[in-house]
Amino acid sequence: MEKMNEDLVKLDDAGRHRVNTICSTFSNASIQERKVALGHLLNRCCPSLLSFASSTLDTLVRLDFISLLPPEISFRILTFLDARSLCQAAQVCRQWKELADDDIIWHRMCEQHINRKCEKCGWGLPLLERKLLYATKASIQKRYDTLTKRSRPDNDNSASAAKRLRTEPAPIIDSSVTQEKHNPLPECTEKASSPPLRTRPWKEVYAERCRIECNWRHGRCRQVVINGHSDGVMCLQLQRNVLASGSYDATVRLWDLTAFRQIGLLKGHSGGVTCLQFDKCKLISGSMDKSIKIWNYRTGECISTLHGHTDTVLSLSFDSTLLVSGSADHTVKLWHFSGGKRITLRGHTGPVNSVRIHRELGLVLSASDDCSVKVWSLETNMCLYTFNAHIGPVQSLAVAGNRLFSCALDGTIKQWDIEKWKCVHTLFGHIEGVWEIAADQLRLVSGAHDGAVKVWEACQCVQTLKSDSGPVTSVALGDCEVISGSEDGKIHLWLFNNSSDEGNSLKVSPFTVTKAADSIVRTPTAVIQTVPDEYNGYSISEVPANGIGF
């Protein structure tokens, strides 16, 4: 419109008068008369004028419906867009950006994709801190309900109205700023466990998780090797940035994965540590000395020692009220924290290598050298069903929702439908027995005697991670890391996050954590001075990058 007025001013008085007369006559005509007149005018235009009319119409017919509509309708429209379309919408103009970047929309996007496969696009993003996702859901929903009930002010455009309705983004854990340097262990109480938070937009959270998922899909990672145990690593568990490892050397070690340093050492077992699990308050370990120990892992104090098994304790699993253990004495024991009640489940004819609690279905699952997986009722303590599909000793179980995975020394991994009690998939890929598996809602990892760690998605092997440490005896899975333990005492980590990349590339040399020595470590790529004091007796040095394989 401004350009048309400028062109009109450039005409002489007689020209302006004629144009104004034509426009006035056209404006006073009826719709039908305008259509007839416009058709006759276009019929009298030369090709150059028709081209001008076409380019002018292309601009005039564009309608900014997002800005013209009430904000509640605009928000409703934008909630149907995918992430790419939302980012493109945010580049249209400032008004669109205000709406397309709103926390309401991106919180829903995170809720739709994080720790689950989206039914629309098939993408799933690594797990966000679950507590924070649910804690902010109510406030976001309240904002959305308030917004959709408001009527649009007559004198305000949608962007300014939406801007007034915006609140501070939800507090989100930032992986780059919340790692505690002095005490990375999570606190025991709920109040004390809250990590230092900073405000982050949900769009930023989604983008961070999307980058990590892209790294998973394309195999972009860096490798870290931790060498602290003096004998084979038998069990691993990861919780946030803390890794616990148990070994044949009869110790449990705790590692801070932000600095790759040891932060705890638990000694007390007289035999190798074969299984462990920890939460915010305690760590429970089982051993070849036939005992189960409960630790305050912050102080290193052994709170209690449980005796009852007559052979090596091979596996354990606990929740807030119950501890389940499996042993080489062929039994499964239930230890109730309240009242100290102990129940023994008998039925296996071989060592019980793995146990899991499925509280939602009220079940205990156990796997044994007798090639079976048994399902027990927590209510009746009776065996409900026995899966007999493996032809080798079943070594490990992993539960993700209603999916149960089992692995065996027959080299296969099987997926079971717990509710229907049947095998739905058999995964082939390892050429030797599979010792350990771990799973979440998005993927499964497995470690085998062939020395390979495989990553599975939708029952397909998508990556094979290799090391030079021989058979893999234990694995752990995080939202951006795969961890394995080996018979030589080394712990291998493959990190898929972006903590050390510049731009969007992950060109980071892998490095290893070894016992400190005041010396110069010479590598094919660099010369690095070790700093023993900085890492509590452990130092970082580079290793050749060819340790990674896919």
Secondary structure, DSSP 8 states (H G I E B T S, - for coil): -HHHHHHHHTS-HHHHHHHHHHHHHHHHS-HHHHHHHHHHHHHT--HHHHHHHHHHHHHHT---HHHHS-HHHHHHHHTTS-HHHHHHHTTT-HHHHHHHT-HHHHHHHHHHHBTS--TTT---B----HHHHHHTHHHHHHHHHHHHHS---TTS-HHHHHHHH-----EE--TTT---SS--S--SSTTTT----EE--HHHHHHHHHHHHHHHHHT--EEEEEE--SS-EEEEEEETTEEEEEETTSEEEEEETTTTEEEEEEE--SS-EEEEEE-SS-EEEEETTSEEEEEETTTTEEEEEEE--SS-EEEEEE-SSEEEEEETTSEEEEEETTT--EEEEE--SS-EEEEEEEGGGTEEEEEETTS-EEEEETTT--EEEEE---SS-EEEEEEETTEEEEEETTS-EEEEETTTTEEEEEE---SS-EEEEEE-SS-EEEEETTSEEEEEETTEEEEEEE-SS-SEEEEEE-SSEEEEEETTSEEEEEE-S-TT-STT------EEEEE--SSEEE-SS-EEE--TGGGTTEEEEE--GGG---
